[in-house]
Amino acid sequence: MVTRGAITDFKVGRDIAKAAFDENSLEPVDVTTAQTLTLKLRGGGSAEIKFERRITNLDSEGKIKPPGPRRTGPASNFTVTVGTATVRRLP
């Protein structure tokens, strides 16, 4: 289980993790975020890299994909796609 930035030594119990997995599997997710990275160049200056990243548990018809078995690692019913990056040199 991943939190939204919390740093803690607390471990979630197995039953709570199962319940969270089951509950989250019932909700549609389709989120696209715009990412901007700035890369410092060794020779001076920097470069700006922009791209979009989408995460969804919906199929091509807009229906929630079945979650599959609970396991460690990426959820089997989610798809992550990364759009084409654009790179621009900055001063």
N, C-alpha and C positions, 0 to 999 in steps of 0.2 A: 504494500500500500504506500502511496506517495502522498505527502501533504503538500500544501501550497506554500512552501518556503519555511515551514516550521522546523526548527532544529530541536530534536528531543531524543532522549534515550528510551522513551515509552514504546513498547511493542504492542501492537494490536493483537488481541486474541483470535484464534482460528475461527470461532463462531461469528465474531464481529466481522472479520474479513470476508467470510462466506456470505453473510447477509449484505454487506456493502457491494460485493461482486454481483449478487443476484439483483439487487435493487438498481444498480447502475446499468445492468444489461437490459433493463426494461425501458430505459429512457433513450430517445433519439439524440444522437450527437452529430453535429455537422458544423465544425468550426474551422474558419480560415483565418490565419494570422499573417500579417505583413512583418517580415523580419528584415532588420537592417543591421549589418555588421560593419564595423570599421576595422580595417587591417592596417597596422603600422608597417611601413615598408623599410627594409634594412637600409636602402640607399637614401632614405629621407622621404618625407611626405606620407601619404596614406591612400588607401583605396576604400571605397564604399561599395558594399555588396548588398543588393536587395533581392528578395525573393518572397514568395508566399508559400506557406505550409498549411495543408488541410488534413484534419483528422476527422474521420466519420465512421459510424457503425451502420450506415444505411447502404442498401444495395442500389442498383441502377434504377429501380422502380420507386425508391424512397421508403422502402420497408426496412425495419430493423433486422440486421443479420443475426441469426441465432448465435448465442455466446460460445457454444462449444464447452469443452471441459475446463474446469478451473485448473490453472497451472501457474508456475512462476515464469515470468517473462512477459512479452507483449500479449495483449488480449487477441485471441484468434479472430474475433469478429470486427476488429477495427482496421481501417486502412489509413495509412499515412502517405500522402503524396507531396512532393516538393516541386514547385513550379520552376521555370527557367530563371536562372539568376542573371541580373544585370550588374556589371562592374563599371565603376566610374573612378578615375584617378582624381584624388583631391590634392591640393597644394601641400 
